[in-house]
Amino acid sequence: MNKGNDSGMKADLVMWAKNGAKTLPRVLKRIDEVIPEENVVKKVFVDDHSVDNSIQIAKSFSWKVYENREGFISGGASEALKHVTSPFFISFEQDLLLARNWWQKVPEHMKHDPKVAVAQGMRFSTTRVLRCLEEYSSERFKATRFNLSLDNNILRTSVIKRIGGFPKQYPISVDLELFDILQKNGYRWVIDRNVISDHIRAGVLHEVLRSRKLMEMEKRQQWIDTSDVSKLVARLAFSPIRATHVMIKKRCPQIFFVYPFLRLLALRGFLDRKKLRRLGKLRATQRNMKKSSLSFSFMNLSSDESASSFPENLSF
């Protein structure tokens, strides 16, 4: 058990998960090793209708299980917040292996400035090629906005509840939406770059398939992507050069093939979303025109015919 942080800070632990049985034993065991038991008030586990034994695993580690009725990260985070009673709560996800120094470092950011609403560490993939790309991106884009996550965070309960809880506009990018809302309300989100957790990944192919699945979720939700297609095309065209630079800097040859492919995937996802958005607008317009036509017919019928003769004018 880690005894590094003896501040007496108390916190609830929350996690949202779906079919995480493969990683949950390692993840939950590490949480118990890093965060002292005496500092934990309750453990809240929100399950999104798992078909494996995720619930049984969570219960075996003394987490109380609740149902994610709304689904996705937004639903899981919102359900978890309902059960939080401590001044602080710590959020995890099923594939995050917490850094050994997390408890000593990250909660310290919450102590002296009440305007700090969220603090977190960094996390990089366990698959080497993805880890190299993430490390390079983190070095190149140091702004907080480009390094957000909700899987190793401590949050100030009163602030999160004051702003209305976790946003639900986008079911997956909750961290980005929450960051924007907190900034607009004058609060800070701190990232400690000296704390690095492991993001458990099965491999590049698994991540590609996972990315496609997330894109399908985006299309079903008809997300609005504000990216400029010309910039995405330019990034794809430039990707072999960028890949060569990153490959040499990080000494990872696989990047030369993986990075352009990921850029191609991003462009394809954007075009798919744009296409579906146009179809969605067209269908919405057609539905509205149909409703308007029906309303207009009904209004004419009501004004021209008496109530007693109304049924006689309907044909089935």
Backbone hydrogen bonds, N-H to C=O, Kabsch-Sander energy under -0.5 kcal/mol:
donor,donor_aa,acceptor,acceptor_aa,energy
2,N,33,E,-1.3
6,D,4,G,-0.8
11,A,39,N,-2.3
12,D,88,F,-1.9
13,L,42,K,-3.0
14,V,90,I,-3.0
15,M,44,V,-2.1
16,W,92,F,-1.0
17,A,46,V,-2.4
23,T,20,G,-1.2
24,L,20,G,-2.7
27,V,23,T,-2.4
28,L,24,L,-3.2
29,K,25,P,-1.8
30,R,26,R,-2.2
31,I,27,V,-1.9
32,D,28,L,-1.9
33,E,29,K,-1.6
34,V,30,R,-2.1
35,I,31,I,-2.6
39,N,36,P,-1.6
40,V,37,E,-1.4
41,V,11,A,-2.4
41,V,39,N,-0.5
44,V,13,L,-3.5
45,F,43,K,-0.6
45,F,64,K,-3.0
46,V,15,M,-3.3
46,V,44,V,-0.5
47,D,45,F,-0.6
47,D,66,Y,-2.9
48,D,17,A,-2.8
49,H,47,D,-1.1
57,I,53,N,-2.1
58,A,54,S,-2.6
59,K,55,I,-2.4
60,S,56,Q,-1.8
61,F,57,I,-0.9
61,F,58,A,-0.9
62,S,59,K,-1.8
63,W,58,A,-2.2
64,K,43,K,-2.8
66,Y,45,F,-2.9
68,N,47,D,-2.7
69,R,67,E,-1.2
73,I,171,P,-0.9
74,S,171,P,-1.8
75,G,71,G,-1.4
76,G,72,F,-2.2
77,A,73,I,-3.1
78,S,74,S,-1.9
79,E,75,G,-2.2
80,A,76,G,-2.3
81,L,77,A,-2.1
82,K,78,S,-1.1
83,H,79,E,-0.6
83,H,80,A,-1.5
84,V,81,L,-1.2
89,F,155,L,-2.0
90,I,12,D,-2.9
91,S,153,N,-2.2
92,F,14,V,-2.0
93,E,151,D,-0.7
94,Q,16,W,-0.6
96,L,93,E,-1.4
97,L,95,D,-0.6
97,L,198,D,-3.2
98,L,96,L,-0.9
102,W,99,A,-1.5
105,K,101,N,-1.6
106,V,102,W,-2.1
108,E,105,K,-0.6
109,H,106,V,-1.6
110,M,107,P,-1.7
111,K,108,E,-1.1
112,H,108,E,-0.5
116,V,113,D,-2.0
117,A,115,K,-0.9
117,A,188,R,-2.3
118,V,188,R,-1.4
119,A,154,I,-2.1
120,Q,190,V,-1.9
121,G,152,N,-0.8
122,M,192,D,-0.7
122,M,195,V,-3.1
124,F,197,S,-2.0
126,T,199,H,-2.1
131,R,127,T,-2.6
132,C,128,R,-2.7
133,L,129,V,-1.8
134,E,130,L,-2.5
135,E,131,R,-2.8
136,Y,132,C,-2.3
137,S,133,L,-2.5
138,S,134,E,-2.5
139,E,135,E,-2.1
140,R,136,Y,-2.2
141,F,137,S,-3.0
142,K,140,R,-0.7
146,F,143,A,-1.3
147,N,144,T,-2.2
148,L,145,R,-0.6
153,N,91,S,-1.4
154,I,119,A,-2.7
155,L,89,F,-3.2
156,R,117,A,-2.6
157,T,87,P,-2.1
157,T,155,L,-0.8
158,S,87,P,-0.5
159,V,156,R,-0.5
160,I,156,R,-2.1
161,K,157,T,-2.4
162,R,158,S,-1.8
163,I,159,V,-1.9
164,G,161,K,-1.2
165,G,160,I,-2.7
174,V,172,I,-2.0
177,E,173,S,-1.6
178,L,174,V,-2.8
179,F,175,D,-2.4
180,D,176,L,-2.0
181,I,177,E,-2.1
182,L,178,L,-2.6
183,Q,179,F,-2.4
184,K,180,D,-2.2
185,N,181,I,-1.2
186,G,183,Q,-1.7
187,Y,182,L,-2.9
188,R,115,K,-3.5
190,V,118,V,-2.8
192,D,120,Q,-3.1
193,R,191,I,-0.8
195,V,192,D,-1.3
196,I,194,N,-0.6
197,S,122,M,-2.7
197,S,195,V,-0.5
198,D,97,L,-2.3
199,H,124,F,-3.0
199,H,197,S,-0.5
200,I,95,D,-2.6
200,I,198,D,-0.8
207,E,203,G,-1.9
208,V,204,V,-2.4
209,L,205,L,-2.4
210,R,206,H,-2.2
211,S,207,E,-2.6
212,R,208,V,-2.1
213,K,209,L,-1.9
214,L,210,R,-2.3
215,M,211,S,-2.2
216,E,212,R,-2.0
217,M,213,K,-1.9
218,E,214,L,-2.3
219,K,215,M,-2.4
220,R,216,E,-2.2
221,Q,217,M,-1.8
222,Q,218,E,-0.7
222,Q,219,K,-0.6
223,W,218,E,-1.9
225,D,223,W,-0.7
226,T,224,I,-0.7
229,V,227,S,-0.6
231,K,228,D,-0.7
232,L,228,D,-1.8
233,V,229,V,-2.4
234,A,230,S,-2.2
235,R,231,K,-2.5
236,L,232,L,-2.0
237,A,233,V,-2.5
238,F,234,A,-2.2
239,S,235,R,-0.9
239,S,236,L,-0.6
241,I,238,F,-0.8
242,R,238,F,-2.2
243,A,239,S,-3.1
244,T,240,P,-1.9
245,H,241,I,-2.0
246,V,242,R,-2.6
247,M,243,A,-2.8
248,I,244,T,-2.1
249,K,245,H,-2.4
250,K,246,V,-3.0
251,R,247,M,-0.9
252,C,247,M,-1.5
255,I,252,C,-1.5
256,F,253,P,-1.6
257,F,254,Q,-1.3
258,V,254,Q,-2.4
259,Y,255,I,-2.2
261,F,257,F,-1.2
262,L,258,V,-2.3
263,R,259,Y,-2.0
264,L,260,P,-2.4
265,L,261,F,-2.3
266,A,262,L,-2.1
267,L,263,R,-2.1
268,R,264,L,-2.5
269,G,265,L,-2.4
270,F,266,A,-2.1
271,L,267,L,-2.5
272,D,268,R,-2.5
273,R,269,G,-2.2
274,K,270,F,-2.4
275,K,271,L,-2.4
276,L,272,D,-2.5
277,R,273,R,-2.5
278,R,274,K,-2.2
279,L,275,K,-2.2
280,G,276,L,-2.8
281,K,277,R,-2.3
282,L,278,R,-2.4
283,R,279,L,-2.7
284,A,280,G,-2.3
285,T,281,K,-2.5
286,Q,282,L,-2.4
287,R,283,R,-2.5
288,N,284,A,-2.5
289,M,285,T,-2.6
290,K,286,Q,-2.2
291,K,287,R,-2.5
292,S,288,N,-2.7
293,S,289,M,-2.4
294,L,290,K,-2.3
295,S,291,K,-2.7
296,F,292,S,-2.6
297,S,293,S,-2.3
298,F,294,L,-2.4
299,M,295,S,-2.4
300,N,296,F,-2.3
301,L,297,S,-2.4
302,S,298,F,-2.6
303,S,299,M,-1.9
304,D,300,N,-1.9
305,E,301,L,-2.1
310,F,306,S,-0.8
310,F,307,A,-0.6
312,E,309,S,-0.5
313,N,309,S,-0.6
313,N,310,F,-1.3
314,L,311,P,-1.3
